[in-house]
Amino acid sequence: MDFKLRKVNALSGTIEIPADKSITHRAIMLASIASGKSIIRNYLNSDDCNRTIEVFRQMGAEIKVEKKDLYITGVGLNIPQPKRDRYEFYAGNSGTTSRLLSGILSGQNFKSVITGDQSLSKRPMSGVVIPLLQMGANIFLNKGSLPMEITGSLCLKSVNYVSDKANAQVKSAVLLAGLYAGGSTTYLEPIKSRDHTERMLKLFGINVEVNGNSVTINPIKKLLPQEIFVPGDMSSAAFFIAAALIIPGSNLTIKNIGINPTRDGLIEVLKQMGADITLTNLREISNEPICDITVKYSKLSSININADIIPRMIDEIPIFVLVATQAEGITRISGTKELRVKESDRISAIASQFKKLGAQVEALEDGFIVNGSSNVFLTGTLLDSFEDHRVAMTLAIASLIAKGETIIRDSSCVNISFPGFYEVLKSICK
């Protein structure tokens, strides 16, 4: 489906956005292998998260949907044997489903295979497989990508794994496999990646020790069922934060957003650029910090960012590039090579489409150089989302400051993480 948008005068109002995708995935997984009944309040009903639901239903978890809540009766740590020779799981476009699931399946006494759609089947999986092989799982990949065939082991080895990259999905897979290991499992990364898995494991009764960038867990006989509230997704809120900052006259409040310190890099960087952003009503629910965010149009200055902060804002880089086009001066972004192996090559996708709009954006191997100015207006044109939800939403926000009409191809891909995105956007446009 293509979507048409035009320049708007301002954004105003108070909105709530869908729940955090990363937290929803983890809550479904841990509730499904817990012993008893859990409730997940305000889950994200998106294509990706629904793939995780279906996977665990296949393995016997009872998952009922009632409006915005999930009621899950878990099967316990030891998942029932497949009715045939193996389980076959389809992860769709969800890298989180496939990578985190591999950690749980590595500790089971059966064979399984994980497949994905055309996009996911091109994305690298070796990073998650290497530590799981060290733990004793038998895993086969198709040239480093899906399908992934796993023969699990009831006697996984504990490991002290040292990663050369900050990657929350690899870390999570190792920690989940560590639930089935013979002793303590430790994961050390060079820069702390998002820590939703560690926080949620604690909720489910796991002894988790965090020391700087190192995380250690111990195996346990069972996970305790929980009631969990999932906050709004910072990565989804980022599009509206950016829009309010760059559209003159805007004043927008976004309620109940997760402000996890491993996910707040965008807020930190934008404030350094001069953004008028206020955090209020700060509290903690289900071991996650939450707040309301008020954003007003701001005159911004350029900035340079590098690998030190990228893990805290990796999903927000596409929309940050748009903000940088409206900031005075040259912004340099490095350390984002991971973006080349997402749902699309996001570095090439963003650079190519922004050039169509008239922005001065140069793609680097691991980032961007953006020559920005608040006095330069974009011009609407026909754009390609590359069927990547974050690219599509970034281009939609760009269209709000572009002269004329902008058409975005394959824009329905936003449903991967943000069903109702265009409806929410329309409700605050003036």
ABEGO torsion letter per residue (X at the ends): XBBBBBBBABBBEBBBBBBBAAAAAAAAAAAAABBEBBBBBGBBBBAAAAAAAAAAAAAGBBBBBBEABBBBBBAEABBBBBABABBBBBAEABAAAAAAAAAAAAABBBBBBBBBBAAAAABBAAAAAAAAAAAGBBBBBBGGBOBBBBBBBABBBBBBBBBABBBAAAAAAAAAAAAABABBBBBBBABBBBAAAAAAAAAAGBBBBBBEABBBBBBBABBBBBBBBBBBBAAAAAAAAAAAAABBGBBBBBBGBBABAAAAAAAAAAAAAGBBBBBBGBBBBGGBBBBBBBBBBBBBBBBBBBAAAAAAAAAAAAAAAAAAAABBEBBBBBGAAAAAABABBAAAAAAAAAAAAGBBBBBBAAEBBBBBBAABBBBBBBBBAGGBAAAAAAAAAAAAABBEBBBBBGAAAAAAABBGAAAAAAAABX
